Amino acid sequence: MFKTILLSIDGSTYTDAIIDAGIFLAKKLNCHLKVLSVIDVRPQDWQASVGSESIVPIIPALAPPDDNQEQQSSRIHTTIVEVEKKLSDNGVDFTVETITGLPVESICDHARVADMVIMGIRGEYHIWHSNMIGATLGPVSRQLDRPFLVVGEHFQQFHHLLIAYDGSPAASKALAIAGYLGSSLGLKCTLLVLNTKEEDASGLIREGREYLKRYEIDCKCIFDSGDTASKICEHANNSQIDLIIMGAFGHSRIHEIFWGSTTEKVIKHAELPVLLIK
């Protein structure tokens, strides 16, 4: 199912975790890693980032625009040398590409020929808005139609995944990915059904369990109600989960628009990798 994974790096402190996650998956799934770094062509004197709270922090540059682009190139070159050595030492199949352009557009363009994208929750300017997702991550995650793995600063191998399931089209796709990864990686699984009538929940649990059984996965099933993002994070923490798989949107896109994105809240507060499926 996964033959090419795109790793988007920018030389930030999240680079190691992105590369480590890619290596882990490449070895387990026998897939190719495509490492992409984008030198931003936009003026670097000011940067703005909009999060789910609609707060716009303005980030001052540390140098004039020309110097900043030079600094970017130098930092990325140093990072690429280290990344190539790490990938070679681990014996995985990979290619590395550095381009100059607009980060969001460039990542989305390259993702068209990838089966999964991995990015860090924040980028090089995270010190100015450490409580928000990255300025590049947000728009990329909204535009991508590929499975999209978000990691923090440190990566740990997956052993136990949580599937957030509500029967929506995106959640159904997430269930299929969970079955594939759970079986391929030998993971324990927990199926979490949220915010539906109890009589409907039993049906969702039954269909989820039956589906995963075909992958020879014995899945623990839980029903709960309450704030979706909070409950996902709560169950992840209580069950020693190290990977959350969820549909990027639930049944109500209108709710997402007016009340903020559940997926953004989970990414920000779960403190572990989140694989988003659309």
MARSE-82279 format. One record per residue: residue in one letter; x, y, z of N, C-alpha, C, CB in turn. Coordinates in steps of 0.05 Angstrom, whole numbers, padded with zeros to 5 digits, always signed. Glycine has a CB too. Example, Ala and Ser with C-alpha at 12.3 -4.5 7.8 and 13.67 -1.06 7.14 Angstrom:
BEGIN
A+00264-00114+00156+00246-00090+00156+00264-00066+00156+00226-00089+00181 S+00257-00045+00142+00273-00021+00143+00258+00001+00157+00282-00012+00114 
END
This chain:
BEGIN
M+00017-00024+00000+00000+00000+00000+00017+00025+00000-00019+00000+00024 F+00039+00025+00015+00058+00048+00016+00084+00040+00002+00063+00057+00045 K+00090+00053-00021+00114+00047-00035+00133+00071-00035+00108+00040-00064 T+00123+00096-00032+00139+00120-00030+00129+00137-00008+00139+00135-00057 I+00147+00146+00010+00140+00164+00032+00156+00189+00029+00146+00150+00060 L+00142+00212+00029+00155+00238+00026+00161+00249+00054+00137+00258+00011 L+00187+00256+00059+00195+00267+00085+00202+00297+00080+00220+00252+00097 S+00187+00315+00091+00191+00343+00088+00207+00354+00111+00164+00359+00085 I+00232+00364+00106+00249+00373+00127+00258+00402+00121+00274+00355+00130 D+00264+00417+00143+00273+00445+00139+00297+00452+00157+00250+00464+00146 G+00310+00431+00168+00333+00436+00186+00326+00443+00214+00349+00458+00174 S+00300+00442+00221+00291+00448+00248+00297+00425+00267+00261+00455+00249 T+00290+00428+00292+00295+00407+00312+00277+00383+00308+00291+00418+00340 Y+00258+00385+00289+00240+00363+00284+00251+00344+00262+00213+00373+00275 T+00273+00352+00250+00284+00336+00227+00291+00308+00236+00308+00350+00216 D+00304+00304+00258+00312+00277+00267+00288+00259+00270+00328+00279+00293 A+00267+00269+00282+00243+00252+00286+00230+00245+00260+00222+00267+00304 I+00229+00264+00241+00218+00258+00214+00234+00236+00200+00218+00284+00197 I+00260+00238+00201+00278+00219+00188+00275+00192+00203+00307+00228+00189 D+00275+00192+00229+00273+00166+00244+00246+00152+00239+00275+00172+00275 A+00225+00168+00237+00199+00156+00230+00199+00144+00202+00176+00177+00232 G+00212+00158+00183+00214+00148+00156+00230+00122+00155+00227+00168+00138 I+00253+00121+00169+00270+00097+00170+00254+00074+00181+00295+00102+00186 F+00240+00078+00203+00225+00057+00216+00204+00045+00196+00210+00067+00241 L+00189+00062+00182+00169+00053+00164+00181+00041+00139+00150+00076+00156 A+00203+00052+00129+00216+00042+00105+00226+00013+00109+00239+00059+00096 K+00237+00008+00133+00247-00019+00139+00225-00039+00142+00265-00018+00164 K+00204-00030+00155+00181-00049+00160+00164-00054+00135+00163-00037+00182 L+00161-00033+00118+00143-00035+00096+00158-00037+00069+00125-00010+00095 N+00184-00037+00070+00201-00039+00046+00193-00018+00025+00197-00068+00034 C+00194+00007+00033+00187+00028+00015+00209+00048+00011+00162+00042+00025 H+00206+00065-00009+00226+00086-00016+00220+00111-00001+00225+00091-00047 L+00242+00125+00008+00239+00150+00022+00248+00173+00003+00255+00150+00048 K+00231+00193+00000+00239+00216-00016+00241+00240+00004+00218+00222-00038 V+00265+00250+00008+00270+00272+00026+00269+00298+00011+00297+00268+00041 L+00252+00316+00020+00249+00342+00006+00254+00365+00026+00221+00345-00005 S+00272+00383+00017+00276+00408+00033+00271+00432+00014+00305+00409+00045 V+00256+00451+00024+00249+00474+00007+00261+00500+00019+00218+00477+00005 I+00278+00513+00003+00288+00539+00011+00267+00560+00003+00316+00545-00003 D+00256+00573+00023+00233+00592+00019+00242+00616+00003+00221+00600+00046 V+00228+00622-00019+00235+00646-00035+00222+00671-00026+00228+00641-00064 R+00203+00669-00007+00189+00693+00002+00207+00711+00018+00164+00685+00019 P+00201+00737+00019+00217+00754+00036+00217+00744+00065+00206+00783+00035 Q+00240+00744+00078+00242+00732+00104+00242+00752+00127+00266+00715+00106 D+00236+00778+00121+00238+00798+00142+00216+00795+00163+00238+00826+00131 W+00192+00785+00154+00170+00780+00173+00157+00754+00164+00150+00804+00174 Q+00147+00739+00184+00132+00715+00179+00107+00715+00196+00149+00689+00185 A+00084+00707+00184+00059+00706+00198+00049+00677+00198+00038+00725+00186 S+00036+00669+00220+00025+00642+00223-00003+00644+00234+00043+00624+00240 V-00022+00631+00222-00049+00631+00232-00056+00603+00242-00069+00639+00210 G-00064+00601+00267-00072+00575+00279-00102+00573+00281-00059+00571+00306 S-00111+00551+00294-00140+00546+00296-00153+00567+00314-00145+00518+00307 E-00137+00581+00331-00149+00601+00348-00151+00628+00333-00132+00604+00373 S-00143+00629+00308-00143+00653+00291-00125+00675+00303-00171+00663+00289 I-00104+00667+00317-00084+00685+00327-00061+00687+00306-00073+00677+00355 V-00052+00711+00300-00031+00714+00280-00006+00725+00294-00040+00733+00258 P+00013+00708+00301+00038+00718+00312+00056+00728+00290+00052+00697+00329 I+00069+00751+00293+00087+00761+00273+00115+00754+00282+00084+00791+00268 I+00131+00742+00265+00157+00731+00272+00179+00747+00259+00159+00701+00265 P+00195+00762+00273+00216+00778+00261+00239+00760+00252+00226+00799+00280 A+00251+00768+00230+00274+00753+00220+00299+00760+00236+00278+00758+00190 L+00319+00743+00234+00344+00749+00248+00364+00763+00230+00356+00723+00258 A+00357+00766+00204+00376+00779+00186+00360+00790+00162+00397+00759+00177 P+00372+00808+00146+00359+00817+00122+00352+00794+00103+00377+00837+00107 P+00332+00798+00084+00323+00777+00067+00344+00761+00053+00304+00788+00047 D+00364+00774+00040+00385+00760+00025+00401+00742+00044+00403+00779+00011 D+00408+00753+00067+00424+00737+00086+00408+00714+00096+00432+00755+00110 N+00381+00718+00100+00365+00697+00111+00364+00673+00091+00337+00707+00116 Q+00361+00679+00065+00360+00657+00046+00387+00643+00045+00353+00668+00018 E+00409+00658+00048+00435+00646+00049+00438+00628+00074+00457+00668+00050 Q+00427+00637+00096+00428+00621+00121+00411+00596+00117+00417+00638+00145 Q+00388+00598+00105+00372+00575+00099+00387+00554+00083+00346+00583+00084 S+00400+00563+00061+00414+00545+00044+00437+00531+00059+00426+00560+00020 S+00451+00547+00075+00474+00535+00090+00464+00515+00110+00489+00557+00104 R+00442+00522+00125+00431+00503+00145+00421+00478+00132+00409+00517+00161 I+00407+00481+00110+00395+00457+00097+00417+00440+00085+00376+00466+00075 H+00438+00452+00074+00461+00436+00063+00473+00419+00085+00482+00455+00051 T+00478+00431+00108+00489+00417+00131+00471+00394+00140+00495+00436+00155 T+00445+00400+00141+00425+00380+00149+00425+00357+00129+00397+00393+00151 I+00425+00363+00103+00424+00342+00083+00447+00323+00084+00422+00355+00055 V+00471+00334+00089+00495+00317+00092+00490+00296+00115+00520+00334+00097 E+00480+00306+00137+00475+00288+00160+00453+00268+00154+00468+00305+00185 V+00432+00277+00141+00410+00260+00134+00418+00238+00115+00387+00276+00122 E+00433+00245+00095+00442+00225+00075+00459+00203+00089+00459+00238+00053 K+00476+00211+00107+00493+00192+00122+00475+00173+00139+00514+00206+00139 K+00456+00185+00153+00439+00169+00170+00422+00149+00154+00420+00187+00186 L+00412+00157+00131+00396+00140+00114+00413+00118+00102+00382+00156+00092 S+00437+00125+00093+00455+00105+00082+00463+00085+00103+00480+00119+00071 D+00469+00094+00127+00477+00076+00149+00456+00056+00156+00485+00092+00173 N+00430+00064+00151+00408+00047+00158+00399+00029+00135+00384+00064+00167 G+00412+00033+00112+00407+00015+00089+00380+00017+00076+00411-00013+00098 V+00368+00041+00077+00342+00044+00065+00345+00056+00037+00323+00061+00082 D+00325+00052+00020+00325+00064-00007+00315+00092-00005+00307+00047-00026 F+00330+00112-00016+00322+00140-00012+00333+00157-00035+00331+00150+00015 T+00320+00180-00039+00330+00202-00055+00327+00227-00039+00315+00203-00083 V+00343+00247-00045+00342+00273-00032+00341+00295-00052+00368+00277-00013 E+00323+00314-00048+00320+00337-00066+00317+00363-00050+00296+00333-00085 T+00333+00383-00058+00330+00409-00047+00322+00428-00069+00357+00419-00033 I+00300+00443-00064+00291+00462-00085+00286+00489-00072+00264+00451-00097 T+00284+00509-00089+00277+00536-00080+00249+00542-00090+00298+00557-00091 G+00232+00551-00072+00204+00556-00079+00187+00563-00056+00193+00532-00093 L+00161+00560-00059+00142+00564-00037+00137+00538-00023+00115+00576-00048 P+00142+00536+00003+00141+00510+00017+00115+00495+00014+00145+00515+00047 V+00092+00509+00018+00066+00495+00017+00061+00483-00011+00043+00513+00024 E+00064+00499-00031+00060+00490-00059+00079+00468-00066+00062+00514-00078 S+00104+00471-00058+00125+00452-00066+00120+00425-00053+00153+00462-00058 I+00113+00425-00027+00107+00399-00014+00083+00386-00026+00103+00404+00017 C+00062+00401-00031+00038+00389-00043+00043+00378-00071+00015+00410-00043 D+00059+00392-00086+00066+00383-00113+00080+00356-00112+00083+00403-00128 H+00100+00354-00095+00116+00329-00092+00099+00306-00080+00141+00334-00076 A+00079+00313-00064+00063+00293-00051+00045+00278-00070+00046+00306-00029 R+00041+00290-00094+00024+00277-00114+00035+00249-00122+00021+00294-00138 V+00061+00246-00120+00073+00220-00127+00084+00206-00103+00095+00224-00149 A+00071+00210-00080+00079+00196-00055+00054+00183-00043+00092+00216-00035 D+00058+00163-00027+00035+00149-00014+00030+00159+00014+00040+00119-00014 M+00050+00172+00026+00047+00184+00053+00066+00207+00055+00053+00162+00075 V+00059+00227+00071+00076+00250+00076+00082+00251+00106+00063+00277+00066 I+00107+00256+00114+00114+00259+00142+00125+00287+00146+00134+00238+00151 M+00114+00302+00166+00124+00328+00173+00125+00331+00203+00106+00350+00161 G+00141+00350+00213+00142+00357+00241+00119+00375+00248+00168+00370+00249 I+00110+00375+00273+00087+00391+00281+00093+00421+00278+00079+00384+00309 R+00118+00428+00281+00126+00456+00277+00152+00457+00261+00129+00470+00304 G+00159+00480+00251+00183+00483+00235+00204+00500+00248+00175+00495+00208 E+00220+00513+00232+00243+00527+00242+00236+00551+00259+00260+00536+00219 Y+00212+00562+00257+00205+00586+00273+00188+00579+00298+00189+00605+00256 H+00190+00553+00306+00173+00544+00328+00178+00558+00355+00176+00514+00332 I+00201+00571+00358+00207+00584+00384+00189+00608+00388+00236+00593+00385 W+00177+00619+00366+00160+00642+00368+00130+00635+00373+00162+00660+00344 H+00123+00610+00367+00095+00602+00370+00094+00573+00377+00078+00608+00344 S+00106+00566+00399+00110+00538+00407+00083+00524+00415+00129+00536+00430 N+00062+00540+00419+00036+00528+00426+00018+00524+00402+00022+00545+00447 M+00029+00528+00378+00013+00526+00354+00026+00507+00335+00009+00554+00341 I+00010+00496+00316+00022+00480+00295+00036+00498+00275+00000+00462+00280 G+00054+00487+00260+00071+00503+00242+00056+00518+00221+00092+00486+00230 A+00068+00540+00212+00056+00557+00191+00054+00542+00165+00071+00582+00188 T+00072+00523+00160+00071+00507+00135+00053+00483+00139+00099+00499+00127 L+00055+00470+00162+00040+00446+00167+00010+00450+00164+00045+00436+00195 G-00001+00472+00175-00030+00477+00173-00041+00476+00145-00036+00503+00186 P-00032+00494+00127-00043+00494+00100-00036+00469+00084-00032+00518+00085 V-00013+00457+00089-00006+00432+00075-00026+00410+00083+00023+00423+00081 S-00032+00407+00109-00050+00386+00118-00078+00390+00107-00051+00386+00149 R-00086+00415+00102-00113+00420+00091-00115+00413+00062-00121+00449+00096 Q-00093+00416+00047-00093+00412+00018-00087+00384+00010-00073+00431+00005 L-00071+00369+00026-00063+00342+00018-00087+00323+00018-00042+00332+00037 D-00086+00304-00001-00105+00282+00000-00092+00255+00005-00121+00281-00027 R-00066+00257+00014-00051+00233+00021-00051+00228+00051-00022+00235+00010 P-00047+00204+00061-00043+00199+00089-00019+00217+00098-00037+00169+00095 F-00023+00229+00122-00005+00251+00130+00003+00246+00159-00019+00279+00126 L+00028+00240+00164+00038+00233+00191+00052+00258+00203+00057+00209+00191 V+00042+00267+00226+00054+00290+00240+00068+00279+00265+00031+00310+00249 V+00094+00287+00267+00110+00277+00290+00120+00301+00306+00134+00261+00279 G+00128+00295+00331+00139+00315+00349+00170+00315+00347+00131+00309+00378 E+00183+00325+00367+00212+00327+00366+00227+00301+00370+00221+00347+00387 H+00213+00281+00381+00226+00255+00386+00208+00233+00375+00232+00251+00416 F+00221+00213+00363+00205+00191+00352+00211+00165+00367+00211+00187+00322 Q+00190+00150+00373+00192+00124+00385+00178+00104+00367+00181+00123+00414 Q+00188+00080+00364+00176+00060+00347+00148+00054+00356+00193+00035+00346 F+00130+00049+00337+00102+00043+00343+00098+00015+00354+00085+00048+00318 H+00082+00013+00374+00074-00013+00385+00044-00016+00389+00088-00018+00412 H+00030+00007+00393+00002+00006+00400-00012+00030+00387-00003+00007+00431 L-00031+00025+00369-00044+00047+00355-00073+00050+00365-00043+00043+00325 L-00082+00075+00364-00110+00082+00370-00124+00091+00345-00112+00104+00393 I-00147+00079+00339-00162+00087+00315-00187+00102+00325-00170+00062+00298 A-00190+00127+00318-00214+00142+00324-00234+00137+00302-00207+00173+00327 Y-00257+00126+00308-00275+00116+00288-00304+00126+00293-00275+00086+00286 D-00316+00139+00273-00343+00148+00276-00361+00141+00252-00344+00178+00279 G-00350+00124+00235-00366+00114+00212-00366+00133+00188-00394+00109+00220 S-00353+00156+00190-00352+00175+00168-00334+00164+00146-00341+00203+00178 P-00336+00176+00122-00319+00166+00100-00289+00167+00106-00324+00182+00075 A-00280+00189+00118-00252+00192+00125-00244+00172+00147-00245+00220+00135 A-00261+00167+00166-00256+00148+00187-00255+00119+00176-00277+00149+00210 S-00271+00114+00156-00271+00087+00144-00245+00082+00129-00294+00084+00124 K-00234+00103+00116-00208+00101+00103-00186+00097+00125-00202+00126+00086 A-00189+00112+00147-00170+00109+00169-00170+00080+00180-00176+00129+00191 L-00193+00068+00181-00196+00041+00191-00180+00022+00173-00225+00032+00193 A-00182+00026+00146-00168+00009+00127-00137+00013+00131-00176+00016+00098 I-00128+00037+00134-00099+00042+00138-00090+00030+00164-00093+00073+00138 A-00107+00032+00185-00101+00020+00211-00098-00010+00209-00122+00027+00232 G-00116-00023+00193-00114-00051+00189-00088-00059+00175-00137-00061+00173 Y-00081-00044+00155-00056-00050+00140-00031-00046+00157-00054-00032+00115 L-00030-00023+00171-00006-00017+00188-00005-00036+00212-00006+00012+00197 G-00028-00040+00224-00029-00058+00248-00019-00086+00241-00057-00060+00259 S-00027-00096+00218-00018-00122+00209+00011-00122+00201-00036-00132+00187 S+00019-00102+00185+00046-00101+00174+00067-00096+00196+00048-00080+00153 L+00060-00080+00216+00079-00073+00236+00076-00089+00262+00076-00043+00243 G+00055-00106+00263+00051-00123+00286+00042-00107+00311+00075-00139+00293 L+00024-00088+00307+00016-00070+00328-00009-00079+00344+00012-00042+00317 K-00010-00073+00369-00035-00075+00384-00053-00052+00375-00029-00073+00415 C-00079-00056+00377-00098-00036+00367-00120-00031+00388-00110-00045+00340 T-00128-00005+00389-00152+00002+00404-00170+00018+00386-00144+00019+00430 L-00195+00010+00384-00215+00024+00368-00232+00041+00387-00233+00004+00352 L-00232+00068+00382-00247+00086+00399-00270+00098+00383-00229+00109+00410 V-00295+00093+00392-00319+00104+00379-00329+00126+00397-00341+00082+00375 L-00334+00150+00385-00341+00174+00401-00366+00187+00390-00318+00193+00401 N-00380+00200+00409-00401+00219+00403-00422+00208+00383-00390+00243+00392 T-00433+00185+00389-00456+00175+00374-00475+00162+00394-00447+00155+00352 K-00499+00156+00386-00518+00143+00404-00507+00115+00412-00546+00140+00391 E-00512+00107+00436-00501+00082+00446-00509+00058+00429-00509+00077+00475 E-00534+00059+00419-00543+00036+00402-00528+00037+00375-00573+00037+00398 D-00522+00061+00366-00506+00062+00341-00477+00055+00346-00508+00091+00329 A-00467+00061+00369-00439+00056+00376-00434+00026+00375-00432+00066+00403 S-00452+00010+00384-00448-00019+00384-00445-00030+00356-00472-00034+00398 G-00460-00018+00337-00458-00026+00309-00431-00018+00297-00480-00013+00292 L-00422+00006+00304-00396+00015+00294-00373-00002+00306-00391+00045+00301 I-00375-00009+00331-00355-00026+00344-00355-00053+00330-00361-00028+00374 R-00378-00064+00325-00380-00090+00313-00368-00090+00285-00410-00099+00311 E-00374-00070+00269-00363-00069+00242-00333-00064+00242-00377-00048+00225 G-00324-00048+00261-00295-00043+00263-00280-00068+00271-00289-00021+00283 R-00291-00082+00291-00278-00107+00300-00277-00128+00278-00293-00118+00325 E-00300-00131+00264-00301-00151+00243-00282-00144+00220-00330-00153+00232 Y-00280-00119+00213-00261-00111+00192-00232-00117+00200-00265-00080+00186 L-00224-00110+00224-00197-00114+00232-00190-00143+00237-00192-00098+00258 K-00210-00159+00242-00206-00188+00246-00195-00201+00221-00232-00202+00254 R-00202-00189+00198-00192-00200+00172-00162-00194+00169-00207-00188+00149 Y-00152-00175+00184-00123-00170+00184-00109-00185+00207-00118-00140+00187 E-00125-00203+00220-00115-00219+00243-00106-00200+00265-00092-00237+00234 I-00121-00179+00269-00116-00160+00291-00138-00163+00312-00115-00131+00280 D-00130-00168+00336-00148-00169+00359-00149-00141+00371-00140-00191+00380 C-00172-00128+00368-00174-00099+00374-00191-00095+00399-00185-00084+00351 K-00180-00080+00418-00196-00071+00441-00214-00049+00432-00177-00062+00465 C-00240-00050+00440-00259-00030+00430-00271-00014+00454-00282-00044+00414 I-00273+00012+00450-00282+00030+00471-00303+00049+00460-00259+00046+00484 F-00324+00054+00475-00344+00075+00468-00342+00097+00489-00373+00064+00466 D-00343+00123+00480-00342+00145+00499-00356+00169+00486-00313+00152+00507 S-00362+00189+00502-00375+00213+00492-00361+00237+00506-00405+00213+00497 G-00365+00261+00493-00352+00285+00504-00337+00299+00482-00333+00278+00527 D-00321+00318+00489-00305+00333+00469-00287+00313+00454-00288+00355+00482 T-00289+00311+00428-00276+00291+00412-00245+00292+00416-00283+00294+00383 A-00233+00316+00412-00204+00318+00414-00194+00311+00442-00196+00347+00407 S-00208+00320+00463-00200+00314+00490-00201+00285+00496-00217+00330+00510 K-00223+00272+00486-00226+00243+00492-00205+00226+00477-00254+00234+00484 I-00199+00234+00452-00178+00219+00438-00152+00221+00453-00175+00231+00409 C-00144+00245+00461-00119+00249+00476-00120+00234+00503-00114+00279+00481 E-00143+00235+00516-00145+00221+00542-00141+00191+00540-00173+00227+00555 H-00155+00179+00520-00152+00150+00517-00124+00142+00507-00174+00140+00497 A-00113+00160+00490-00085+00154+00481-00066+00153+00504-00077+00175+00460 N-00068+00172+00522-00050+00174+00545-00055+00151+00565-00054+00200+00560 N-00080+00144+00569-00087+00123+00588-00080+00095+00579-00116+00124+00595 S-00078+00091+00553-00074+00064+00541-00045+00061+00530-00093+00059+00519 Q-00028+00080+00537+00000+00078+00527+00001+00075+00497+00015+00055+00541 I-00014+00092+00483-00014+00092+00454+00010+00107+00444-00040+00105+00443 D+00022+00098+00421+00044+00113+00409+00038+00121+00380+00069+00096+00411 L+00014+00116+00371+00005+00126+00344-00025+00129+00344+00015+00107+00322 I-00035+00152+00336-00063+00157+00332-00069+00158+00302-00073+00184+00346 I-00089+00143+00293-00098+00143+00265-00127+00153+00265-00095+00115+00251 M-00132+00174+00250-00159+00185+00250-00165+00198+00223-00163+00205+00272 G-00191+00199+00216-00200+00214+00193-00196+00244+00198-00229+00208+00186 A-00187+00259+00179-00182+00287+00182-00208+00303+00187-00167+00298+00159 F-00230+00293+00179-00256+00306+00183-00277+00285+00193-00266+00321+00158 G-00295+00294+00210-00316+00276+00219-00341+00281+00202-00323+00281+00248 H-00364+00274+00212-00389+00278+00197-00395+00307+00190-00412+00266+00212 S-00388+00325+00208-00397+00353+00205-00374+00372+00198-00410+00363+00231 R-00372+00378+00172-00351+00398+00164-00359+00426+00173-00348+00398+00133 I-00385+00431+00176-00394+00457+00186-00384+00461+00214-00425+00459+00185 H-00386+00440+00231-00376+00442+00258-00346+00449+00258-00381+00416+00274 E-00331+00436+00240-00302+00441+00239-00296+00470+00232-00289+00422+00218 I-00312+00481+00214-00307+00509+00205-00312+00529+00227-00324+00515+00180 F-00335+00525+00241-00343+00546+00260-00331+00542+00288-00373+00546+00262 W-00324+00517+00295-00315+00512+00323-00286+00504+00324-00332+00491+00335 G-00271+00505+00302-00243+00497+00303-00239+00468+00296-00231+00503+00330 S-00216+00461+00287-00211+00435+00277-00204+00415+00299-00189+00435+00256 T-00220+00394+00301-00214+00372+00320-00186+00361+00315-00235+00350+00319 T-00180+00358+00289-00154+00346+00282-00131+00364+00291-00152+00341+00252 E-00134+00390+00288-00112+00408+00298-00109+00406+00328-00119+00437+00290 K-00131+00404+00342-00130+00402+00372-00116+00376+00380-00158+00403+00384 V-00122+00354+00366-00109+00328+00373-00079+00330+00367-00122+00305+00356 I-00072+00341+00344-00043+00344+00337-00028+00360+00358-00040+00357+00309 K-00041+00382+00367-00027+00399+00386-00024+00387+00414-00042+00425+00388 H-00045+00372+00423-00046+00364+00451-00040+00334+00456-00072+00370+00462 A-00039+00318+00435-00035+00289+00439-00006+00283+00447-00043+00273+00414 E+00013+00298+00438+00041+00294+00444+00051+00267+00434+00046+00297+00474 L+00041+00257+00412+00051+00233+00400+00043+00234+00370+00039+00208+00414 P+00055+00217+00353+00049+00219+00325+00019+00215+00318+00065+00198+00310 V+00010+00230+00299-00018+00229+00290-00018+00225+00260-00035+00254+00298 L-00031+00203+00250-00034+00198+00222-00062+00206+00213-00028+00168+00216 L-00063+00226+00196-00089+00237+00187-00096+00225+00159-00088+00268+00185 I-00121+00217+00157-00131+00205+00131-00155+00222+00122-00138+00175+00135 K-00156+00228+00097-00179+00243+00085-00195+00224+00067-00170+00268+00070 
END
